[in-house]
Amino acid sequence: MLQELQNQFLTSTVGGLVIGSIYALVALGYTMVYGVLRLINFAHSEIFMIGTFASLVTLTAIAPTAPLGGVAMIGVMALIVLISAAVSGGAAMLLELIAYRPLRKKGATRLAALISAIGASLFLQELFGLEVINWLTGKPGRNQQSAPRFVDRDTLFTIGNANVRTDHVLVIVGAVIVMVILDQFVSRTKLGRGIRATAQDPEAAVLMGVSIDNIVRVTFLLGGAMAGVAAAFYVMEIENTDYRVGFVLGIKAFTAAVLGGIGNLRGALMGGIVLGLVENWGAIFLGSQWKDVIAFVILVAVLMFRPTGILGESLQRARA
């Protein structure tokens, strides 16, 4: 019994790291927008959904007839990631232009922006379910869409009784690389300094010559691109998607952002990994049907006992 539990634990740990990496990438979009605008962009889950269909359409166009390996696999993966990131990033910028910028220009309250975010989320979900998916794939938009397998799922190595496959390594390593690049961009570049300055004190940033509109656009672009990268990894790993794929996953990614400290990029990484692991470990004892419940219990517990999260709100610490 103890040996079986140990084997399940190791397998669940690998799975938790994979899904946690996807949560972390999506959480980065929530945490960046909140850090700059103090807005919970609930339509971010649909930006992720759009990325999954960009990946699906790209895979269908390439039409791999069998799993790939070596350079071909890496090349196709890079292409899907780039296209999905570009589409999701563009969709996020369009969302900001239509749903949020008019409210910001008129000095609307954060409640109005939050209502706009929820409305935009429902609108995009139903638009894709009724029209866009059918136009893209030729299949009913409310049905689940399957993606062809293009990654060779050979076991690279084992940890105890847990098999670590090629797709596992691609997701975890790829997610870490992308998050490190984003962290360095925000920490070291001129635009990154503008993002941090706007998060800490928008009025002072304007006096120093920072264009708030440009910073907001870049923030939505980067956050959307992170959701697009997560979408590409999701389609590679899960091999299907649908018009509501972002709903529960988006809430879990928001939970990860809150858990790590919303507004903190490294906190989003930590929160995503921790959530993925705790979900999978909990499923060993309670069953996989309890995974969503575990995630939402974590969200409520964090909001009750440590609302600033594990690492706190670093982007806007000066505002707190």
N, C-alpha and C positions, 0 to 999 in steps of 0.2 A: 504493500500500500504506500509506504513512504517513498519507495523507488519510483512508483507510478506518478506520485505527486511531484517529485523532483523533475521527472521527465516532462510533465505537463508545464511545470513552472518555466523551464528553459525554453520550451517551444513558445509559450505565451510571451516570454520576454522578447524573443526575436520578433514576433508579430506585433507586440506593443511598440517596439522601436520603429517599425515600419509605418504603422498607422499614426504614431505620435509625430513622426517627421512630417507627414502630410498635414496633420492638425497645426503643427508649428508654422508651416509655410503660410497657411490660410490665416492664422492668428496674426501674422505680421501685418497684414492689410488692416485688420481691426485696430491694432495697436498704433500704427503710423497715423491713421486718420484721426483717432482719438487724441493722440499726442499733439497734433497740430490744431485741430478744430474743436476738441472736446465733443465729438460727435460719434455715436455708435452707428456705424454704417451697416444697418441690417440688410441692405441690398448686396453686401459683399458676398453673401452665400450664392447669389445668382451670378455674380461675376465668376465665381468658381465653376458654376454649372455651365456657363458659356464657354469656359476654357475646356471643359470635358468634351463638349461637342466640337470645338475646334480641333482637339486631338483626335476625336473619332473620325471626323471628315478627312483629316490629313492621312490617318492610317488607312482609311478606305480607299483614298486616291492612290496611295502607294501599293496597296493590296498585296502585302506579303503572304505567300502561300504556305509558308512554314516558319517556325521560329528561327531567328537569325542569331548569328554569333560573331564574336570578334569585332572588327572595324565596322562592318555593316550594321551591327546592332547599335554600336555607339553612335554612328552617323544618323541613323533613323531616330534614335532617342533624342539626340541634340536637335534635330529638325523639328520634332514634335514639341519639345520644350520651348524652342524659340517661337514657333508659330502660336502655340497656346498662350505664352506670356505676352506676345504682341497683341493678340486678339483681346485677351482679358484686360490688359493694360489700357488699350484703346476704349474698350467698353466702360471701364471705370472712369476714364476722363470724360466720356460722353455723359455718363451718369452724373458726374459732378457738375457739368455744364448745364444740364437740364433740370435736375432735381434739387441741387443744393446751392449753386451760385446765385440764382435769383433771390433766394431767401436770405443768403448772406449779404447781398448788396442792399437789401431792404432792412437789414438789421433785425431779422426775425429771431424769435426765441429758439433755444435749443429744442424745446418741445415741438415746435413747428418742423424743424429739420428732422427730428426723430420720426414724426408722423409721415413726412415725405419719404424717408428711408423705407419705412414699412410698406407704404403704398407702391414705391418703385420696386420693391422686392416681389410683391404679389403680382404687379403688372408684368414684370419680366418673366416670372414663372409661368403665368397663364399665356402670355404671348408666345413663348417657345412651345408650350404644350399644345396650343391650338394651331399655330401657323408655321413658325420658323423651323421646327424640327422636321415636320413633314416636307417642307421645301428643301431642306438640306439633305435628308436621307431617303426621301420617298417612302417612309414608313410612318404609321400613325404616331403622332407626337406624344401621346400619353402612354405609349408602350415602352418597355425597357429596350434599350438599344445595345447590342453586343458589339464588342470591338475584337478584331482579329489579334491573335497572339503573335507578337514579333520578337519577344525576348526569350532566349533559351533559358529554361528554368532548371538547369543542372545544379546539383548540390556542389557548392564550392568547398565547403568544409563543414564540420559538425562541432557543436558544443554540447557535450554530453550526448543526449539523444535527440537534440534539436538540429535539424538540417538548415543551414544558411544557404539560400539559393542565390542565383545571379541577380534576380529581380530585387531581392531583399537588399543586397549590397548596393545596387544602383540607386534605389530610393533613398537609403540612409546616407550614403556618401554624397549623392547629388544634392540632397536637401541641405546637408551641412555646408557644402561648398557655396551654394547659392546664398545661404544665410550669412556666411562669413563675408562674402562679397558685399552684401547689403550693409552689414554692420560697418565695414571699412569705408563704404561710400558715405554713409551718414557721419562717420567719425572724422574723415580726413579730407573730403572734397569741399569745394566752395558751396555747392548746392546743399550738401549735407549740413554744413554750418548754418546755412540759411534756414533749413528745416528745424534745426535745434534752436536757433534764435527765435523763430516764429512760435515754436512751442512754448518757450520760456516767457517771452514778452513781445507780443505782436506790435505794440505801439513803438517800443524801442527799436525793433527790427526795421520798421518802416522808416524811422528817423535815420537809420544807418544805411538806407538805400536798398533794403530788401523788398522785392516785389511779392506781396502776399499772394496775389493771383497766380504768379508763376510757381511759387512754393506749393500752393494747394494743388495745382495741376500735376506737378512732379510727384507729390505725395500720393495722389490717387493713381498715377501711372505706376509707381513702384509697388504700391499695395496690390493693385490689380495684376501686375506681372507676377508677383509672388503667388497669388491665387491661381494664375495660369500655369505656373510651374508645378504647383501642387496638383492641379487638374491632370496634367500630363502624366505625373507619377501615379495618380489614382487610376487612370484608364489603363496604364500599363499593368498595374498590380491587380485590380479588381476585374478588368476586362468587360465592363458594362457601365452604362449610365442612363439616366432618365431626367425628365424635366424638373423633378423634385429632389435631385441628388444632393443639392446644396443645403436643403432645409435643416436636417438633423446635423449633418457634418458642420454646417456653418455655426450652429449653436454650440457644438462641441469645441470648435476652434475659438469661439468667443470665450467659452469657459477656460480654455488654455491660456488665452490672453489675460483674463482676469486672474487666473491662478499664478501666472508668472509675474504679473504686475503690468496692467494695461498702460501702454505708453513706454514700455521698456522692451527694446528689441531682443535683448538676450533673455529677458523674462519670457517672451513668447516662445523662444526655443525651449527653455526649461519647462514651461507650462505644458507645451504640446507633448514632449517626451514623457513627463510625469503622468499626464492624463492617459496617454496611450498605454503605458505600463500598468497603471492602476486598474483601468478598464479590463485589460486582458487577465491580470492576476485575479481580479474579482470574479471573472467569468469561470475560473477554475472551480470556485466554491459555490457560486450561485447559478451558473449556467449563462450561456451567451445571450439569452433573451434579456438579461439584466444589465447589459452593457450601457444602454442609454440611461437607465435609472441611475447607475453608478455615476455617470458623467454629470447628471443634473443635481445629484446629491452633493457632489464636489462643488459645483457652482454655488449652491445655496450655502454650504458650509463656509466657503471662502468669503462670500459677501457678508456673512454674519460675524465671522471671527477675525478675518484679516482682509478687509476690502482692498488694501493696497497691494495684495499679492505677495509672492515670495521675495521678489527683488524690488518692489516699489515702482513708482512712476517716474523714471529717470528723465524722460524727454521734457516733462513739464514740472520738474521738482521745484523750480523757482516760483511757480504759480501756487503751489499747495499751501 
